[in-house]
Amino acid sequence: MAFTGISFIGNGTPLTQSASSISAARDDSAYHLLVVQGYSSTKKYTPNGKCIRSRRFRVGGYRWLIEYYPNGSLSEDPGCLSFYLYLDEDHAVEVPVEAEVQCRFGFVNQDVGKYYLGSEKRCYFSSHGCWRCLGVHRREDFELYHLKMSDNFTVRFDVKVTKKAVHNSAAVPFVVVPPPDIGKHLNGLLLSGDGADVTFEVNGEAFIAHRCVLASRSSVFKAELFGPMVEGTTSNVIRIDDIDAHVFKLLLAFIYSDSVPEEDEEEDKDMGVIWQHLLVAADRYDLQRLRLMCEVRLCRNINTTTVVPILVLAEQHYCRGLKEACLDFLSSPTNLQEVVADGVLDHLLISSCPSVLKELIVKLALKFDDNFGDASEAVLPLLEVPESDLHQHLSWLLKSEEGTDVTFQVGSETLSAHRCVLAARSTVFRAELFGQMKEDSTNSVIRIDDMEANVFRLLLTFIYSDSVPNMKEDEKEQLEKNEDDDSDVTWQQLLMAADRYDLQRMRIICQVSLCKCIRVTTVVKFLVLAEKHNYRWLKESCLDFLEIPANLQEVMAAGGLNNLSSCSSILIDLIAKLASLKRDN
């Protein structure tokens, strides 16, 4: 088999490619090597849904590349890594792309030079820009079996192109699933005040909020509002006199959105002081991610005027990284002389944190012993702010049923939820629970008779976590092998539920999942569903599937097109697509 070259990935970016990268341009079968140097870096710096691409290579007259997703391609697969084969022909190519590709994919043992087959698939590419998943691996298994001795690994991709061949699988349309928007929705809830059930009076200024959201995000608020401390906060108005109102406003904004303002958004404020107060508030309410964010911002604000108060703050609140940055700044003789001349060092450190002086002396001694040069700027410590955990906190809120205020009777099951969260995420729930439709849902129990309980449970899970739970791996494999399997039914019902409650991101995720389930036995019902509910991507994928002659013949032989007799618009679209294909040929 011919060799198309090597793609090196280092520190999360493609490196130079080998000189033999196009040697297989005229061959119908060849293999390509993907060498990842620094797997940990790719995992750390490439978020879920983002990929690193290999260099382009040619097989069978077409241009291809490999997409490597260190943290999974879909939002429901963050604990996996996946590999995709991507057809990279641009739209200027006059000849339609029709090729069946047999792709073998496996890992290379770099010590002994052996190649271990991971998976083998046949994929049909019918248009430019198509992609196919070659393998999804659980992170734990991958790291256990393929990263025993180093942080590097090599993957081999064997690609064999058979032109004019057909296969009864549909091309998944290129659809970009929008990023999670749960923080945006909750921030809208805070601003609107819909369903607010607690008021904070902070130095004369009133702020309304939602007990369940506060409790899900802060263990302190949870204790105050639902736990042992609740007896002291039974009033709907809670007074807070020792926090600045502007700081408390930023605190609430973080709790709901899991973000802080950009630095240029608060030009009229002394943000250096604000970040200090916000760090104290984050520490008080046990908001660890906000606390780290404040440390990072304060590290950027260290100068000869601010270093001492920031150092005292870091010592009092056990901020190790921030403290280290201050000591590094003061270990510069130039900086230290200026701070000592101002007299603030004696006044604050001796009275507040005498132990810090000892640490500063030790650092100065070590620095001078090592003959380090003078540096007038602070060295920023490695402070890593973790990824947003808003979805995890809300998932806990749903599972714990803490503070639930509405119950749904779905079939024989009862499911509890929080009105404010539902309203924040769905315009339909907002109308039902707080808007014009409220009169029909004043009872604490709302009956839903036209949806299965497991589907409604998945719907609630998405509303709270912004993701759809993983389908088990054996179910995915069964779905690929068995065309008569009904595993797609749940996705259909979930798609209609997302449509009913105006969950646009979930609507797209379900369409992408259903596109992967298109078979001869499912394409007609998917097409009818897509036409009825205006699912554009699903419809387009079904039509792409039917434009393949072998697939269309099988569907016709099974009488599938008879079910489209009442859907003339679909037949017209199909005829137009076939006519276009014929004209191009």
Beta strands, then each sheet from edge to edge (+ up, - down):
strand 1: 2-10
strand 2: 13-14
strand 3: 29-37
strand 4: 52-53
strand 5: 57-59
strand 6: 62-69
strand 7: 80-87
strand 8: 99-109
strand 9: 114-125
strand 10: 131-138
strand 11: 152-163
strand 12: 198-202
strand 13: 205-209
strand 14: 237-240
strand 15: 406-410
strand 16: 413-417
strand 17: 445-448
sheet 1: 2+ 1- 3- 11+ 8- 9+
sheet 2: 4+ 6- 5+
sheet 3: 4+ 6- 7+ 10-
sheet 4: 13+ 12- 14-
sheet 5: 16+ 15- 17-
end
